[in-house]
Amino acid sequence: MLSAIGAKAWHHLRMGPTATDRIADLMSDGQVWTGQLLAQRSGSSLRTVRRAVAALREAGVAIDTDVGRGGGIRLCARSALPSVRLSHREAIGMLFALAVAESLGLPLLGGGLAGLRTRLSSTFAPTERTHVQRLRERILVGHPASEAVRNTWREPDARQAQLLQEAFISSRVVQFQYRARDQRLTWRRVEPQYLLLNHPAWYLLGLDRDTAAGRTFRLDGIERLQVLDEGFVQLPHRRLAPEVEGAFRPV
């Protein structure tokens, strides 16, 4: 499931450069620039250039300013520019994707996945980091799926995955139509407490509001999902599904 969520985070990076991006790219050559020249080359106003420089400084980019006649601005030596800017939700999605890849032992990017995850985590405020850590503890990874499951698994609808991600992050109850393996359809109201991965198959482990019991749902069987205006409190996974204990680990 979160394969869909993780992929969505990658595909939703903002590809169109902002004025700040264009100005940062120009300054990255290490040369001295005047505000007027930056405005001309970036197609922005002088006021926009000043705001961009202030935003870069606020983001921790070291910038030198030479005052006086003929002065200008330039990046300090070895100053790092942020090359990718993500929205809050996109950053969380990327963080989860990297954590899952690391937990599965995928060889992507060599041994750099943990470092990338740490760098992404550092972009959040301390209170947000705590929230992200709690979310990570609700994503549980187990052994790869059986051959029977792999042969019948299909990627969940992207829109359904996005809505479920939003409900999972915000701890909101969801309502959906569930198609069982025998094709029988039922309506469910569920607290999305945990996401389980038996690669490549994803499952939702939640509390069924109508039966007050823990239930597991394959994500490729979820249809017509809606996020309701109802919150919920996190429960221990062993209360919802005792068999999860020892068979899964948090990312």
Secondary structure, DSSP 8 states (H G I E B T S, - for coil): -HHHHHHHHHHTS--S--HHHHHHHHHTT---B-HHHHHHHHT--HHHHHHHHHHHHHTT--EEE--STT--EEE-TT---------HHHHHHHHHHHHHHHHTT--TTTT-HHHHHHHHHTTS-HHHHHHHHHHHTTEEE-S---HHHHHH-----HHHHHHHHHHHHHTEEEEEEEE-TT--EEEEEEEEEEEEEETTEEEEEEEETTTTEEEEEEGGGEEEEEEEEEE-----HHHH-GGGBTTBEE-
